[in-house]
Amino acid sequence: MLYPRESPSRERKELDGLWSFRADFSASRSHGFEEQWYQRPLRESGPTLDMPVPSSFNDVGQDGQLRSFVGWVWYEREVILPDRWTQDLRTRVVLRIGSAHYYAIVWVNGVHVAEHEGGHLPFEADISKLVQTGPLSSCRVTIAINNTLTPHTLPPGTILYKTDTNKYPKGYFVQDINFDFFNYAGLHRPVLLYTTPTAYIDDITVTTNVDQDTGLVNYQIVIQGSEHFELQVRLLDAEGNVVAQGTGDQGQLQVPAAHLWWPYLMHEDPAYLYSLEVRMTAQTAMGPTADFYTLPIGIRTVAVTESQFLINGKPFYFHGVNKHEDLDIRGRGFDWALLMKDFNLLRWLGANSFRTSHYPYAEEVMQLCDRYGIVVIDECPGVGIVLVESYSNRSLQHHLQVMEEMVRRDKNHPAVVMWSVANEPTSILRPAGSYFKTVITHTKALDPSRPVTFVTNSNYEEDLGVPYVDVICVNSYFSWYHDYGHLEVIELQLQTQFENWHRTYRKPIIQSEYGAETIAGLHQDPPLMFSEEYQKSLLARYHSVLDEKRKEYVVGELIWNFADFMTNQTPQRVVGNKKGIFTRQRQPKSAAFLLRERYWRLANETRAPATGHDVCKAIR
């Protein structure tokens, strides 16, 4: 799926801002459908709120019911349309929703145009006929969203009905989940309209390779709306010079003395991007038409051996973080200021990578990773797969569909070096082996150019899914969720963990999560749990073992977590998870400085040879 970029043949209109909003508080949550709220302006159905888009709806208001609401909510926006969009029948008008969590139904002027399951990936509807009939000067967009999670959604959940009328009102229910972050809901990412010609470039797939110093760019292009078209393809360097060109809907471009895409801190010239320009001319029933699209690409290779993760043939060591799309008030809503703050902190920290725990992040995040050289393990929303019902064929088919959508969206990002199909599933259950074999095999068929993993916290002898991964990703919280406060056992337990996994499978290993809950400003010496000193001491003990094992087969370490984040309310969580090295407001705890010193040292030790001077100092 191509990101909607403006070009000489394409326009876009942002629909961000205030939308009319209403939650369906009826006992059945179905009054909106029974009364057909989509058939007329939402305000006519009853009281509405102004709701910012993009944002989660949960924390914007002062209504405690809305914060924990489960069921259908309704969004509406009146859109003014340019005359040329509605009067030129050679123009195709598309409505695009970047993310609607979890299940969404969309109407335009009361006409059903789209449905989508899954809260973290975009979907579209061609609304040309609707807005070009008349033609119309405006249209009403209505989106109904349901955040209910079931054993077959991704992530899964369960609705618990409390039937004891001595304790709970009649019909009382709660959403139960098996993941440790708040189930924010709403229109989390940009909503927009964009145009293309009626014959248009629908998709581009790029894979790259290197032959000595020649870069190889393989491309495939899909055209819709005409079978009679011509394609011209040009590759431009960062200065705008044409370095290769071709024709046709598939081919290979050869780039002599190619600039490779290198990760941040691995090379003196990281994150080099070329521009792939595609120009289509076609014949349609209404005459000739043209479409133009530019795709940023990076030339790089990825490979995995028994003990190494290779980028451009050089050993790469992940020193990075796990994150969440999470902040006060806006919840999981996309925010440019927050995004830039996080990337500035990542670069200050010396982090070269992160995992999109535990769902695909916004497309704009991926674009910045390409631009800055931040390597990504791209994870689907397969978190909380705990119940045996979540391994059913129904769940499997949806999981496969999610992987198709995620690969289709992110396949052309050089920053994405590995797919992750799940986090901490109960991979010791009998159905897990065939389930993950199927998901991983399917993902590799969709994209043979990248390794595939999932993140485990199961016992190495019992895990039925790990035989099918390319890289073993292990989460462990020694001296936190067990052996409380006993820091002295970490080294032995971590060494044993690594040795057992590698002896059994002979695959490279990433320590994909480790950390400790830390209340900013709480100090205890000697270190006690929840203090800043305890977090630092725990990390230091992990690091001593990681320094030993990275000389052998450990290829990365990702701290849990980059920043504090919101969770469900439990006695174990004080207004969210506090394992961040930064607070939720992005202020550093003591561990951030410890990690910064380590990551810059690792960058100097593990970077690919480039020139005689210290690359990391030069960048700093």
N, C-alpha and C positions, 0 to 999 in steps of 0.2 A: 504494500500500500504506500503510494507516494505521499510525502508530506506536502500540504497545499502551499506551494510557493508562487509568488507573483512572477510573471514573465510577460513578454509582449503579447502573449495569447491568453493569459490567465489573470484574473483579478480575485481579490478576497475581501470579505467584509466581516470584521470582528463583531460578535454578538455579546461580548463580555460587558458586564455592568450589572445594573439592578434588574432582576426579573420578578414578576409576581409569583408568589409561592403560597402553597397551602398544603398542610398535612391532613390526611384523612383519618381523623381520630375515632371514626365509627368503630363499633365493636368488631365488625367483620372486615374493616379497612377497605370496603368495596363500594361505599356510597358514590365515590367519584365516577366509577364505571356505571353504576345503576342510574345515576343522574346525568351521565354523559357530559362531564365537565369540559371535555375537549371540544364540544359542539358550539360553545359560545365563550366570550371572554371570562376568564377565571373569576374575576371580581363579582360576576353575576351569580356565582355559586355560593358566595358567602364571604366572610372576612379573609383577606389575604395579607401577607407580609411582603415587604421588600427584601429580596434575598440576593446578595452579591454572587455573581458567577464570574470566575470559578471560585468555589469555596465549598467546604462541608457546611451543611445546615446546622449541625449539632450545637456549636458553641457561639453562634452569632447572636442569638437572642437571650432573653432572661427566663425562658420557659423551661423548667426542669423536665417536663414531659417530652419536649421536643428533643432535648439532648439525648435521651435514651430511647427515642421513638423507633419502633420496628413496624414496617408496613409501607404503604404507598404514600408518596409525597408528589405534589404536582407543581411544575414550573411552567411559566408562560412568558412570552416576549413578543411584542408587535415589532415587525421589521419593515423599514422603508426600503424599497427596492429601486435601484437605478433603472431608468427607462430602457437603456440598451440591454439590460438583462431580460426584461420582460417582453420586449418588442422584436428582438432579433432572434429568429427561430434557429439560427445557426449556433446559438449560445446554449450551452448546457449549464444548469444551475444546480449545485450540490450543497446539501446541508450536512455538516460534519460535526459530530460530537466527540470530543477528545477523550472523555471518560465519564460514565454515568454509573454510579455504584448503587445497586448491583445489577438489577434487571430493569431495562428501560423499554418503554413504548412511546413512539413519536407520532404526532399528528401535525399536519400543516393545514390550516383553515378547516379543521375538523376531519380531515381525510387521513387515514392511517397510512404512514409511509415507511416505518421501520420498527423492528424490535431487535433487542440485543441482550444476550446474557453474558455477564462478566464485567467487572467494575474497573478495569485498568487498561483497556485497549480501545482504540477509536473505532467508530463505525459511521457509515454514510448513507444518505438517501438522495437519489436524483429527483429533484422536485420541479424540473423544468416544465412539464406539462401543467402542473398545478398553477404556477405563477405566470405562465405565458398564455393561459386561457383568460381572455378578457380584453387586454392584459391587465394584471393587477399592479397597483402602485405600492401595495404593502401586503404582508402576509402575517398570520398569527401562528407562531410555533408553540406547541404544547408538548411537554415531556413529562410522563409519569414514571417515577422511579421507585422500586421496591428493594429495600436493603436486607430482606429476610434471607438468611442462610440455612441451607438444609444439608443433610449428609451427602448430597450429590452436587452441590455447588462447589466452586473453587474460589476462595477457601470454603471448606465445609463448616457447618454449624448445625445446631439442633434447637427447635422451639420446645421449651419446657412449659407445659400447662400445669399451673398450680390449682389443684382441684379441691383442696381442703378449705371449705368456706368458712371455717373457724379462724383461718389465718389470712386468706386472700379473698378479694372480691370475685364475684362470679365472672368467669371468662378470663381470669388473669393469666398472663404468660410472660416469659422472658426469653431472650435470645441467649443460648449457651454456645460458647466457642472454645476451641482448643488451641488458640494462638494468643500471644501476649502483646497485642496492640489494640487500640480502640477501633471499633468497626465504624469509622467515619463514613458518611454517605452524602450523596448529592452530585451536583455537576462539578467535578473536581478539576477539570482541565478546560481549555478554551472551546467555545462553541462558535462556529463560523459558517458563513456561506462562501463558496468559491465557484469560479466558472472555468470551463474549458470549452473548446469548440465541440461540436457534436461528434466529430471524429477526433480522437485524442489519444495521447500517450497514457496508457492505463497503469503500466508497471515497468520497472527496470530492475534487473538483477545483475549485480556485479560481483565477480570473484577475482582475486588477484594472485599472482605468483611472481617469482623472481628467477631468472635464468642468468647466472653470473651477475652482471650489473644492469641487465635489461629487465625492466618491469613489464609484466604481462597482465593486461586488463581484459578479462573475458566479460562480455556483456550479452544479455538477452533482453529484448524489448517486446512488450505486449501492446498492441494497438486495438482499440475498440471503436466501433462506429463506421468502419470502412474496411473492405478487403483490398482496396486499390490505393496503395500508399507507397511513398518513398521515404527513406530515412537517411539522414546524414548525421554522423556522430563525430564529435571533435573532443579531444582531451586537452585542456589548458592547464599550464602550470600556475603557480601562485602569482606570477607576474602578468598573467594573461596571454602568454605565448602559446600558440598551438604546437603541441609536441607529438601528437598522433591523430589520425583521423580514419574513419571507415564509413561503410554504408551497410544497409540491410538491418534486419531485426536481430541478428546475432553475429558475433565475430570476436576477434581478438585484436587489441591495440598493443603495439610494442613500443616501449619507452626506453630508449638508450640512456644510460647513466641516470637511472631513475632515482628520485628522492624518495626514500622509504618513509612510511609512517612509523615513527618510534614512540614508545611511551615516554611520558614526562619523567625527566631525570635519568633516562637511559641513554640519552644521546644529546649532543650539543645543539641539534636542530630537530626537536621533537614535533610530532603531530603535523607533519607536512601533508597538506591536502591539495589534490588536483580538482578540477571542475570538469565533469563529463557533461557536455552540451549535446542534447538530442533535439533535432529539428525534423518534424514530420510534415510532409505535404500529402494531401489525400484528395480524392474525388468523392463527393457525396451527391445525394439527390438534389441538393440546393447549390451545387457548384463546388469549386475548389476551396479547400480550407487548409490552415496550417496550425500546428501546435509546437510549442517550444518549452523544454524543461531542462533545468540545470541541476545536476546531482553532485554534491561534494563527495569525493572518494579518497581513500588512502590506500597506497600500495604496501601490503605487508603480508607475511605468512605466519601461520600458527601451527605448531606441532607439539606432540607429547611423546616422550620416551618413558622408559621404566622409572627414571629418577629425575626428569627435567621437564619444565614447561618452556618451550622455545618460541620466541617472537623474532622473525627474520633470522632464524638459525642461531640466535644467541639465547643463553639461559636467562629467563625472566623470573624474578622473585617478587611475588605480590606482597607489598607492605602497604596495607590500606585499612579500610574500615567497612563496616556494615552501616547502613543508613535507614532512615524512614522519611517518607514525605509527610512531615508533621511539624506544626508550629501552633502557638497560641492563636485562638480565635478562628483562624482560617482553616484549622484542621489539616486536611490533606489537599487543600486547594492550591493550585499552582500560583507561584508568586515570584516574579523576576528578581526582586530585591533579595528575597531569601535565597534564591538559587545562586546569585552571584556571591552572596556572603558565604555560602557553603563552599563554593569553589575556591574562593580566596582563602578560606580556612584549610581546605584540603592541600592547597599548594604551600601555604605557610607550614603546615604539618610535615610536608615532605611525603605525603601519601601519593602513591602512583596508581591506586586501584580502589574499587569498591564493588560490593555485591548489591544488587537491587533487592535487598531483603524487604518484604517477601512478596513482591509483585513487580511488574514492569513499571518503570518510572516514566514521567512525561517525555515525549519526543524531544522537547527542547533540552532536557537534561542530556540525552544521548548526543545531541548535536554539539553541546559544549564539551562533552568528553572527547569527541572526535577532534575538536578544535584545540583543546588543552593537553591532549595525550593521556587522559585518565582512563585506565583499562577497566573494563566492565565485565563482571560475571552477571549475565542477564537472567534473572530468576522469574519464573511464572508464579501465579498466586497459589501454588500447591503447598500451602502451610496449614497445619491442623488436620492432616489426613491421618486420623487416629482410629476411627470406628471401622469395623469390618465392612459396614454398608458403603463406606466411601471407596471401596475397591470393586464395586459392582460394575457391570458392563455399562450401565448408564453413566456412572461417574467417569469411567475410562473414555467413553466417546466424547464427553465434554472436555476432558483433559487434553485429548488429542486435538480437538478444535481450538482450544486456547493456544496450544503450541503452534498450530498453523498460523493463527492470527499474530502471535508474537514474532515468529520468524519472518513472516511477511512484512511486518512493520520495521524490524530492526536488522534485517539481513545485510544491509549495505553499510552499516556503521563499522569502520575499522576498529573503533574502541571496544566493540563487543568481541571478546575472544573465546567465550564459552557460554553455553546454555546450561541453566540449572532448572530441573523439572520439578523439584520439591524441596521443602525444608522440614527436617525432623519428622518424617512419616513413621508410622509403626511398621517399619520394613522387616520386622521379624514375623509378622503375620503370614500365614500360608499363602494368601492370594497376592502378596506384595511382589514376589519374584516375577511372575508372569505379567503383572500389571506394569512394573517399571521396565521390564524387558521390552514390552510393547511401546511404552511411551518413549523410551530412549531410542529404540530402533526407528520409530516414526520420525523423531526429531532429527536423527542423522540422515534419514532419507530426504527430509525437507532441506537440510543444509549439511552436505558432507564435508564442508570446509572447516567446521569448528568442532572441538571436543564437547562432550555432554557429561554432566554430572548431576547428582542431587546431594543434598547436605544431610548427613546422618548423625544421630546421637545414639545409635543402637550398638549392641555388642558385636565386635568384629566376627565372632564365631556364629552369630545368629542372623546377621543382616542378609536378606535374600535379594536385595536390589543392587548392592555394591558390585557384584560380579560384572555388571553391564556398564558401569561408568568408566570414563577415561581417566579421570582424576578423582581421588578420594578426598572429600571435604568432610571434616570432622568437627563437631561442636562439643566442647567439654568445659565444665565449670568446676574444676577442682578447688576445694576449700571454699566453695560458696554454697552450692546446693547439697553438699554433703561434707563431712569433716569440717564443720563450721569453725572458722577461725584458725584452723591448723595449717598454716602456710607451709610448714616444714615438710608436708607430704607431697607437695605439688610436683617437684622434680621427678621423684620416683614414679608417680602415677602417669605423668606426661610421657616420660621415656617409655614406659611399658605400653602406653596407648600407641605411640608411633611404631614401636618395634613389632607389636602384634599385627597391626594393619599392613605394614609393608612386608613382613615375612609371609603373610597369607596371600597377598594379592600382587605384590611387585609392581605397584603403581605409585606415581608421585602423590604427595599428600599436601593438602592445605589445612592449616588450623583456621577453620572458617568462622568460629566464634570462640571467644573467651573473655572474661571480664568479671567485674564485681560492682554491686550496687553502691553508689557513693552519694552522700548528701553534701552538696557544695558548702564549704565553710565548716564542716564538722571535722575536728582534728582530735586524734588520739595517738599518743606515743608512749609505750609500744602500740603498734597498730591494732585496732579493733574493727570488726566488721562495720560497714557503712561510713567509715572515715576516709578522708582523702589519702591518709597514709596507708591504709589497708589496700586500697585500689593500686597504689603505686607499688607496694611490696608484692602483691599478687602478680602484677604484670612483669615485674623484674624477674621473678622466679620462672614464669613462663619463658621469658626471653632467654634465660641462660640455657634452657633445653633447646629452644628454637635455634639458637646460634650453633649448637652442636649438630643438630639434625639437618639444618639447611645445607651443610656440607655434604650430605648424603642424598636424601630424597624428599625432604620437606621443601616445597616450592612456594610457600606463602603463609601469611598470617594476617587475619582481618579482625580488628578489635570489635567487640560488642560493647558499646555502640558509639557511633560518632557523636550523637547528642541524646540527651534525655527525651523521652517521648511519652505520649498519653497511652494509657491502658484502661481496661475495665477496672472498676473499683473492687479491690480485694484487700484483706488485712495485710497482705504481703507487699502492697504497692502504695506508696505515699504520693498521691497525685501523679501516678505514672511510673514508668520504669526509669530508674536513676543510674543506669550503667553507662551513661554517656561520659566521654572525656570532656565534652562541652555540656553546659546546661541547655535546657530547651530554648533559652534565649541566646544561645551561641556564645556564652562566656566560658573561658577555659577553667577546668579544674586542674589540680597539680599534675595529674597524670598526662594531661595534654603536652606539657613541657617535657616530661620523661619520654613520651612517644615521639615527640618532634626530634629530640636529640638522637633517638634510635633510628628513626626513618631517614634522616639525612646521612647518618653514618652508613646505613645499609645501601643507600643510593650510591654513595661513593665507592663502596666495595663491590657492588654487583652490576654497575652500569657496563654497557658494551663499550669496548675500546673505540675511541673516536679520534681524539687528539691528545697531545701531551699534557694539557692543563686540566685542572680539576673542573669537570663539567658542572657539578652541583654548586660549587662556589661561584662559578661564573654566572649561573642562573640566579643564584641568590643575590 
